[in-house]
Amino acid sequence: ILVHNLNKEIGILLRALIDNGKSSWYHLWKDRVSFWEEKLTLPGLLTTLLINNNFVEVCKKTLEYLLHHHGATKYPCKLFYELVFSDFQNTTTTSGTEEKNDYSSSPDYCMSVPRLLLTPSQEKCVGLFTEMSNRVIRKFVSDHGYEPSSFLRVQIGDETGERMYADEISSAIERRIKETTQNGIFVNGSCYQFLAYSSSQLKECSIWMVCPRNKNLWTIQNMRRELGNFSMCKTPSKYAARIGQCFSTTVDVTITNGNRSRQFVDRTIPDIKVDMRKPDRVHSDGTGLISRELMRKVVPDLPFAPRDPKDVSIIQIRYKGAKGTLSAWGIDKIGTTQIFLRPSMTKFIGKDAKLEVCSIGKTIPYYLNRNIILLLGVHNVPDITFLDMQQSMLDDLDEMMFDHDTAVKMLPGLSGPNSDTRSSLLRMLYSGFRPEREPFLFSCLHAIRSHHLFTLRKKARIFVEKGAVLMGGLDETG
């Protein structure tokens, strides 16, 4: 707890060493080293080093190395001591002056957030994970003096960390999850309380919890009110969905690469109705406009931007209380207006006029699922069609393991691996490596195949070769 009070991130990493079996409480207190004429345990050594700010980042990186790249040890203190001071000595120049390593290598749009695994039998601290930030973390860190470690990402799963499905969750597990969200989770003496979740996190059985800095000033309700005015949400599900909108992983393009702040001028334009007699049918639902000049300035600041910014014509955004897409459009006589929003895009009254980009328009492979298959079956699509598509997918997955040309054809369209992994595998294939001769390439393709067989059994995800998921815009010319 003392280490946690000095530095929350290091306190969480220390607990993660215990929870992940890298050491035990017995060895943590038994193993000691001589430091400043004292016999110190690992918590005592950390407490002593944290008083000196020069050792904070070194201690953090050393604990992360022990957690992710080192096996279990009976001598955690001696091993930590050797790693810290060997690393610290490397940062000292020959003249005796200290030269700090650039340990803060995370991009500006990412933050290290603690993660905890909630299982039916335990609460397991996983460690710190670097992920894209969201509006809530950025706001409270920059405006209210919070630390990223004040927020906790809780993943609900089985003992191995895998997702639990509906048929695996009993009433006792449901009761445990409910009690945790209502009473909070204690990590090293700090109580993390349930804050919210986004729609995508809910699908992954994940929620956000927070440890308020000043409980007299910041309650959970006060933190939610700081995000905007949600008074128009009359049902709990709508209220949760609107708060979850603020937790979407986004890139704030208000701050440029030169640390200059952009000011956006927005205007509301009317929605386009399909039939004026049926006002609930909105043809322009969730679509707005952005000036082409601003689009060309914003896109290069995105980490997932293509080489040529002109290739992007539509972006998915969060702005104030609005969500939806903005299409680049060259409109005459727009004056200084840069962003055009429609009433259907505004879900609540937001406070921060910061443009946040979720994604850009691109092609995503399309897969059928059980719901779509049932829907198509109702519309007289014969069952043999889906069976043939499934068999074709299985044949291609099998052939991909041993045929170079099939692997090159299949890999770009398969989901599962991230873009970096997929690009690396494709480069290996284009360079002449063959799956049947290269063990690493074979094992990666085997993992991709296993992933698709699993989702095929669980969700009936059938690959559609000539299908794609696109980001839809609106033809403003009519």
C-alpha positions as CSV (number, residue, x, y, z in Angstrom):
1,I,0.0,0.0,0.0
2,L,2.9,2.4,0.8
3,V,4.4,1.7,-2.6
4,H,1.0,2.3,-4.2
5,N,0.6,5.6,-2.4
6,L,4.0,6.8,-3.7
7,N,3.3,5.6,-7.3
8,K,0.1,3.8,-8.3
9,E,1.5,2.3,-11.5
10,I,4.4,0.7,-9.7
11,G,2.1,-0.5,-6.9
12,I,-0.1,-2.2,-9.5
13,L,2.8,-3.8,-11.2
14,L,4.1,-5.2,-7.9
15,R,0.7,-6.7,-7.2
16,A,0.6,-8.1,-10.8
17,L,3.8,-10.0,-10.1
18,I,2.1,-11.8,-7.2
19,D,-1.2,-12.4,-9.0
20,N,0.5,-13.8,-12.1
21,G,2.7,-16.3,-10.2
22,K,6.0,-14.5,-10.9
23,S,6.7,-14.6,-7.2
24,S,4.9,-15.1,-3.8
25,W,4.3,-13.0,-0.7
26,Y,6.6,-15.4,1.2
27,H,9.6,-14.8,-1.2
28,L,8.7,-11.1,-1.5
29,W,9.3,-10.6,2.2
30,K,12.0,-13.2,2.7
31,D,14.4,-12.1,-0.1
32,R,16.5,-9.1,0.9
33,V,19.4,-7.0,-0.4
34,S,21.8,-4.7,1.3
35,F,21.1,-1.1,0.3
36,W,22.4,2.0,2.3
37,E,23.5,-0.3,5.1
38,E,20.1,-1.8,5.5
39,K,18.5,-5.2,4.6
40,L,15.6,-4.3,2.4
41,T,12.8,-6.4,0.9
42,L,11.5,-5.6,-2.6
43,P,8.7,-3.3,-1.3
44,G,11.2,-1.6,1.0
45,L,13.7,-1.1,-1.9
46,L,10.9,0.3,-4.1
47,T,9.9,2.7,-1.4
48,T,13.4,3.9,-1.0
49,L,14.0,4.3,-4.8
50,L,10.7,6.1,-5.5
51,I,11.8,8.9,-3.2
52,N,14.4,9.7,-5.9
53,N,12.5,10.6,-9.1
54,N,15.4,9.5,-11.2
55,F,14.5,5.9,-10.5
56,V,10.8,6.0,-11.1
57,E,10.8,5.1,-14.8
58,V,13.6,2.6,-14.4
59,C,11.6,0.8,-11.6
60,K,8.5,0.7,-13.8
61,K,10.2,-0.7,-16.8
62,T,12.1,-3.3,-14.7
63,L,8.9,-4.5,-13.1
64,E,7.2,-4.7,-16.5
65,Y,10.2,-6.8,-17.7
66,L,9.8,-9.2,-14.7
67,L,6.1,-9.5,-15.4
68,H,6.1,-10.1,-19.1
69,H,9.5,-11.5,-20.1
70,H,10.8,-13.4,-17.0
71,G,9.8,-16.6,-15.4
72,A,8.9,-17.2,-11.7
73,T,11.7,-16.5,-9.2
74,K,12.3,-17.1,-5.6
75,Y,14.7,-14.1,-5.4
76,P,12.6,-11.2,-6.7
77,C,14.5,-8.5,-4.7
78,K,18.0,-9.6,-5.8
79,L,16.9,-9.9,-9.5
80,F,15.2,-6.5,-9.4
81,Y,18.2,-4.9,-7.8
82,E,20.6,-6.3,-10.4
83,L,18.3,-5.2,-13.3
84,V,17.7,-1.7,-12.0
85,F,21.2,-0.8,-11.3
86,S,22.6,-2.4,-14.4
87,D,20.1,-0.3,-16.4
88,F,20.7,2.8,-14.3
89,Q,24.4,2.6,-14.8
90,N,23.8,2.4,-18.5
91,T,22.1,5.8,-18.4
92,T,25.1,7.5,-16.7
93,T,27.6,9.2,-19.0
94,T,31.3,8.9,-18.6
95,S,31.4,12.4,-17.2
96,G,29.2,11.2,-14.3
97,T,26.2,13.2,-15.3
98,E,22.9,11.5,-15.6
99,E,21.2,11.0,-18.9
100,K,17.6,9.8,-18.8
101,N,16.4,7.1,-21.1
102,D,13.3,7.8,-23.1
103,Y,11.1,5.4,-21.3
104,S,7.9,7.3,-22.2
105,S,7.9,5.9,-25.7
106,S,4.1,5.7,-25.9
107,P,2.5,7.9,-28.6
108,D,0.5,11.0,-27.4
109,Y,-2.8,9.3,-28.4
110,C,-2.1,6.3,-26.1
111,M,-2.0,5.8,-22.3
112,S,-1.0,3.1,-20.0
113,V,-4.0,1.9,-18.1
114,P,-4.1,-0.8,-15.4
115,R,-6.2,-3.9,-16.2
116,L,-7.8,-6.4,-13.9
117,L,-9.3,-9.8,-14.7
118,L,-12.4,-10.6,-12.8
119,T,-13.0,-14.4,-12.7
120,P,-15.5,-16.6,-10.9
121,S,-13.0,-17.2,-8.1
122,Q,-10.5,-14.3,-8.0
123,E,-9.6,-10.7,-8.9
124,K,-6.3,-10.9,-10.9
125,C,-4.3,-7.8,-11.5
126,V,-2.9,-8.2,-15.1
127,G,-0.7,-5.1,-15.2
128,L,-0.4,-2.0,-17.3
129,F,-1.5,-2.0,-20.9
130,T,-0.9,0.7,-23.4
131,E,-4.0,1.4,-25.5
132,M,-5.6,4.3,-27.4
133,S,-7.1,6.8,-25.0
134,N,-10.6,8.1,-24.9
135,R,-12.3,11.4,-24.1
136,V,-12.9,10.7,-20.4
137,I,-9.3,9.8,-19.6
138,R,-7.9,12.7,-21.6
139,K,-10.3,15.1,-20.0
140,F,-9.7,14.1,-16.4
141,V,-5.9,13.8,-16.8
142,S,-5.4,17.1,-18.5
143,D,-8.1,19.2,-16.8
144,H,-8.5,17.8,-13.3
145,G,-5.1,16.4,-12.4
146,Y,-6.0,12.7,-12.5
147,E,-3.5,10.0,-13.4
148,P,-4.2,7.3,-16.1
149,S,-3.7,4.8,-13.3
150,S,-6.8,6.3,-11.5
151,F,-8.8,4.4,-14.1
152,L,-9.1,0.6,-14.2
153,R,-10.2,-1.6,-17.1
154,V,-11.9,-4.6,-15.7
155,Q,-12.2,-7.7,-18.0
156,I,-14.7,-10.4,-17.0
157,G,-13.7,-13.9,-18.1
158,D,-12.8,-17.4,-16.9
159,E,-9.8,-18.4,-15.0
160,T,-7.6,-18.4,-18.1
161,G,-8.8,-15.0,-19.2
162,E,-11.0,-16.3,-22.0
163,R,-14.4,-14.9,-22.7
164,M,-17.4,-16.6,-21.0
165,Y,-20.5,-17.2,-23.0
166,A,-24.1,-17.1,-21.8
167,D,-24.4,-20.8,-21.3
168,E,-21.3,-20.8,-19.1
169,I,-22.5,-18.0,-16.7
170,S,-24.4,-19.4,-13.7
171,S,-26.5,-17.4,-11.2
172,A,-23.6,-17.4,-8.7
173,I,-21.3,-15.8,-11.3
174,E,-23.9,-13.2,-12.2
175,R,-24.3,-12.4,-8.5
176,R,-20.5,-12.0,-8.1
177,I,-20.3,-9.6,-11.1
178,K,-23.3,-7.6,-9.8
179,E,-21.7,-7.2,-6.3
180,T,-18.4,-6.2,-7.8
181,T,-19.9,-3.4,-9.9
182,Q,-22.0,-2.2,-7.0
183,N,-19.4,-2.4,-4.2
184,G,-16.2,-1.7,-6.1
185,I,-12.8,-3.4,-6.3
186,F,-10.0,-2.7,-3.9
187,V,-6.5,-2.6,-5.4
188,N,-3.7,-1.9,-3.0
189,G,-6.0,-0.1,-0.7
190,S,-7.6,2.1,-3.4
191,C,-11.3,1.5,-4.1
192,Y,-12.2,1.5,-7.8
193,Q,-15.9,2.1,-8.5
194,F,-18.0,1.4,-11.6
195,L,-18.1,4.3,-14.0
196,A,-19.3,3.2,-17.4
197,Y,-18.7,1.1,-20.5
198,S,-18.8,1.6,-24.2
199,S,-20.8,-0.6,-26.6
200,S,-17.7,-2.3,-28.0
201,Q,-16.3,-3.0,-24.5
202,L,-19.6,-4.5,-23.4
203,K,-19.4,-7.0,-26.2
204,E,-15.9,-7.9,-24.9
205,C,-17.3,-8.2,-21.3
206,S,-15.2,-5.2,-20.2
207,I,-16.1,-2.2,-18.0
208,W,-14.4,1.0,-16.8
209,M,-13.9,1.7,-13.1
210,V,-12.3,4.7,-11.4
211,C,-10.8,5.7,-8.1
212,P,-11.9,9.3,-7.5
213,R,-9.1,11.7,-6.3
214,N,-11.2,13.7,-3.8
215,K,-14.3,11.8,-2.9
216,N,-15.9,15.0,-1.4
217,L,-15.4,16.8,-4.7
218,W,-15.6,14.0,-7.2
219,T,-18.3,11.4,-6.9
220,I,-19.2,9.0,-9.7
221,Q,-22.3,11.1,-10.6
222,N,-20.3,14.3,-10.6
223,M,-17.8,12.7,-13.0
224,R,-20.6,11.7,-15.3
225,R,-22.1,15.1,-15.2
226,E,-18.8,16.6,-16.1
227,L,-19.0,14.7,-19.5
228,G,-22.2,16.5,-20.5
229,N,-25.9,16.9,-20.0
230,F,-27.7,13.5,-20.3
231,S,-31.1,14.7,-19.0
232,M,-32.8,13.7,-22.3
233,C,-32.0,10.0,-21.6
234,K,-35.1,8.7,-19.9
235,T,-34.1,5.0,-19.7
236,P,-31.1,3.4,-18.0
237,S,-30.0,1.6,-21.2
238,K,-30.0,4.9,-23.2
239,Y,-28.2,6.7,-20.4
240,A,-25.5,4.1,-20.3
241,A,-25.1,4.1,-24.1
242,R,-24.7,7.9,-24.2
243,I,-22.1,7.9,-21.5
244,G,-20.4,5.0,-23.2
245,Q,-20.1,7.3,-26.3
246,C,-17.5,9.2,-24.4
247,F,-15.4,6.1,-23.9
248,S,-14.9,5.3,-27.6
249,T,-11.2,5.0,-28.4
250,T,-10.5,8.2,-30.4
251,V,-7.6,10.4,-31.5
252,D,-8.0,14.1,-30.6
253,V,-7.0,16.2,-33.6
254,T,-7.6,19.5,-31.8
255,I,-3.9,19.6,-30.9
256,T,-1.7,19.6,-33.9
257,N,1.8,18.0,-34.2
258,G,3.2,21.4,-33.3
259,N,1.2,21.5,-30.1
260,R,-1.0,24.3,-31.5
261,S,-4.7,24.1,-30.7
262,R,-7.2,24.2,-33.6
263,Q,-10.5,26.0,-33.2
264,F,-13.4,24.6,-35.1
265,V,-16.4,26.5,-36.4
266,D,-19.5,24.3,-36.6
267,R,-23.1,24.8,-37.8
268,T,-26.2,22.7,-37.7
269,I,-28.0,21.9,-40.9
270,P,-31.4,20.2,-41.3
271,D,-31.8,16.5,-41.7
272,I,-33.2,15.0,-44.9
273,K,-36.4,13.1,-44.4
274,V,-37.6,10.3,-46.5
275,D,-41.2,11.1,-46.1
276,M,-42.5,14.2,-44.3
277,R,-45.5,12.2,-43.2
278,K,-43.2,9.9,-41.3
279,P,-40.7,12.1,-39.5
280,D,-39.0,9.2,-37.8
281,R,-37.5,8.0,-41.1
282,V,-34.4,10.1,-41.5
283,H,-32.4,9.6,-44.7
284,S,-29.4,11.6,-43.4
285,D,-29.2,9.9,-40.0
286,G,-25.8,10.2,-38.5
287,T,-24.1,11.9,-41.5
288,G,-22.6,15.4,-41.6
289,L,-20.1,17.4,-43.6
290,I,-16.5,18.7,-43.2
291,S,-14.7,21.1,-45.4
292,R,-12.3,19.5,-47.7
293,E,-9.5,21.9,-46.6
294,L,-9.9,20.9,-42.9
295,M,-10.1,17.2,-43.8
296,R,-6.7,17.5,-45.5
297,K,-5.2,19.1,-42.4
298,V,-6.7,16.6,-39.9
299,V,-6.0,13.3,-41.7
300,P,-2.1,13.5,-41.5
301,D,-2.3,13.8,-37.7
302,L,-4.0,10.4,-37.5
303,P,-1.8,7.3,-36.7
304,F,-3.9,5.2,-39.0
305,A,-3.9,7.6,-42.0
306,P,-2.9,6.4,-45.4
307,R,0.2,7.7,-47.2
308,D,-1.9,10.1,-49.3
309,P,-4.4,12.1,-47.2
310,K,-6.5,12.7,-50.4
311,D,-7.5,9.0,-50.3
312,V,-9.7,9.7,-47.3
313,S,-13.1,11.1,-48.1
314,I,-15.0,10.2,-44.9
315,I,-14.2,9.9,-41.2
316,Q,-16.1,8.6,-38.1
317,I,-16.1,11.2,-35.4
318,R,-17.1,12.2,-31.9
319,Y,-17.7,16.0,-31.4
320,K,-19.3,17.5,-28.3
321,G,-22.4,15.3,-27.9
322,A,-22.5,14.3,-31.5
323,K,-21.5,11.0,-33.2
324,G,-21.5,9.8,-36.8
325,T,-19.6,10.4,-40.0
326,L,-18.3,13.5,-41.7
327,S,-17.9,13.5,-45.5
328,A,-15.4,15.8,-47.1
329,W,-17.3,18.1,-49.4
330,G,-16.3,21.2,-51.4
331,I,-19.2,23.6,-50.8
332,D,-19.3,27.1,-52.1
333,K,-20.1,30.1,-49.9
334,I,-19.6,28.2,-46.6
335,G,-17.7,31.1,-45.1
336,T,-15.7,30.2,-42.0
337,T,-17.8,27.1,-41.2
338,Q,-15.7,23.9,-41.1
339,I,-18.1,21.3,-39.7
340,F,-21.7,20.8,-40.5
341,L,-23.7,18.7,-38.0
342,R,-27.3,17.4,-38.3
343,P,-29.7,17.0,-35.4
344,S,-29.7,13.2,-35.8
345,M,-26.0,13.2,-34.9
346,T,-26.4,15.0,-31.6
347,K,-27.2,12.4,-28.8
348,F,-26.6,14.6,-25.8
349,I,-25.3,18.1,-24.9
350,G,-21.6,17.9,-24.7
351,K,-19.2,20.5,-23.2
352,D,-15.9,20.0,-25.1
353,A,-15.6,21.3,-28.6
354,K,-12.8,18.9,-29.5
355,L,-12.9,16.9,-32.8
356,E,-12.1,13.3,-32.1
357,V,-11.7,10.8,-34.9
358,C,-12.6,7.1,-34.4
359,S,-11.7,5.7,-37.8
360,I,-11.5,6.5,-41.5
361,G,-13.3,5.1,-44.4
362,K,-11.8,1.8,-45.5
363,T,-12.7,-1.7,-46.7
364,I,-13.3,-4.3,-44.0
365,P,-13.9,-8.1,-44.8
366,Y,-17.6,-9.1,-44.4
367,Y,-18.8,-12.2,-42.5
368,L,-22.2,-13.6,-42.1
369,N,-23.4,-14.5,-38.6
370,R,-26.4,-16.3,-37.2
371,N,-28.7,-13.3,-37.2
372,I,-28.0,-12.5,-40.8
373,I,-28.4,-16.1,-41.9
374,L,-31.8,-16.3,-40.1
375,L,-32.9,-13.1,-41.8
376,L,-31.8,-14.2,-45.2
377,G,-33.5,-17.5,-44.7
378,V,-36.8,-15.8,-44.0
379,H,-36.4,-14.0,-47.3
380,N,-36.2,-17.4,-49.1
381,V,-32.4,-17.8,-49.5
382,P,-32.0,-21.6,-49.6
383,D,-29.9,-23.2,-46.8
384,I,-27.7,-25.0,-49.3
385,T,-26.3,-21.5,-50.2
386,F,-24.9,-21.1,-46.7
387,L,-23.6,-24.6,-46.5
388,D,-21.7,-24.2,-49.8
389,M,-20.2,-21.0,-48.6
390,Q,-19.2,-22.6,-45.3
391,Q,-17.6,-25.6,-47.1
392,S,-15.7,-23.2,-49.5
393,M,-14.3,-21.3,-46.5
394,L,-13.2,-24.5,-44.8
395,D,-11.5,-25.8,-47.9
396,D,-9.7,-22.4,-48.4
397,L,-8.5,-22.4,-44.7
398,D,-7.1,-26.0,-45.1
399,E,-5.5,-25.2,-48.4
400,M,-4.0,-22.0,-47.1
401,M,-1.7,-24.1,-44.8
402,F,0.1,-25.7,-47.6
403,D,-0.5,-23.7,-50.8
404,H,1.4,-20.4,-51.3
405,D,-1.0,-18.9,-53.8
406,T,-4.1,-19.6,-51.6
407,A,-2.4,-18.0,-48.6
408,V,-1.6,-14.9,-50.6
409,K,-5.2,-14.7,-51.8
410,M,-6.9,-15.4,-48.5
411,L,-4.8,-13.5,-46.0
412,P,-5.7,-9.9,-46.9
413,G,-9.4,-10.6,-46.5
414,L,-9.2,-12.5,-43.2
415,S,-10.0,-10.9,-39.9
416,G,-8.3,-11.8,-36.6
417,P,-4.6,-10.7,-36.9
418,N,-3.9,-7.0,-36.5
419,S,-2.7,-5.0,-39.5
420,D,0.9,-5.1,-38.6
421,T,0.9,-8.9,-38.2
422,R,-1.0,-9.4,-41.5
423,S,1.4,-7.1,-43.3
424,S,4.4,-9.0,-42.0
425,L,3.0,-12.3,-43.0
426,L,2.2,-11.0,-46.5
427,R,5.7,-9.6,-46.9
428,M,7.1,-13.1,-46.0
429,L,4.8,-14.6,-48.6
430,Y,5.7,-12.1,-51.3
431,S,9.4,-12.7,-50.5
432,G,9.0,-16.3,-51.5
433,F,8.5,-18.0,-48.1
434,R,6.2,-21.0,-48.2
435,P,4.0,-22.1,-45.4
436,E,5.0,-25.8,-45.8
437,R,8.7,-25.0,-45.4
438,E,8.8,-22.0,-42.9
439,P,7.7,-23.1,-39.4
440,F,7.0,-19.6,-38.1
441,L,4.8,-18.7,-41.1
442,F,3.0,-22.1,-40.7
443,S,2.3,-21.5,-37.0
444,C,0.9,-18.0,-37.7
445,L,-1.4,-19.3,-40.4
446,H,-2.4,-22.1,-38.1
447,A,-3.4,-19.6,-35.4
448,I,-5.4,-17.6,-37.9
449,R,-7.1,-20.8,-39.1
450,S,-7.9,-21.9,-35.5
451,H,-9.4,-18.5,-34.8
452,H,-11.8,-18.7,-37.7
453,L,-12.8,-22.3,-37.0
454,F,-13.6,-21.2,-33.4
455,T,-15.8,-18.2,-34.5
456,L,-17.4,-20.4,-37.1
457,R,-18.6,-22.8,-34.4
458,K,-19.6,-20.2,-31.9
459,K,-21.1,-17.5,-34.2
460,A,-21.5,-19.1,-37.6
461,R,-19.1,-16.4,-39.1
462,I,-18.9,-17.4,-42.7
463,F,-16.6,-15.4,-45.0
464,V,-18.2,-13.6,-47.9
465,E,-15.6,-13.4,-50.7
466,K,-17.2,-10.6,-52.6
467,G,-18.6,-8.8,-49.6
468,A,-17.2,-5.8,-47.7
469,V,-18.2,-3.5,-44.8
470,L,-18.0,0.1,-45.8
471,M,-18.5,3.5,-44.1
472,G,-21.5,5.0,-45.7
473,G,-21.8,8.7,-46.6
474,L,-24.5,10.8,-48.2
475,D,-24.8,12.2,-51.7
476,E,-25.6,15.8,-50.9
477,T,-26.5,16.6,-54.5
478,G,-29.6,14.4,-54.3
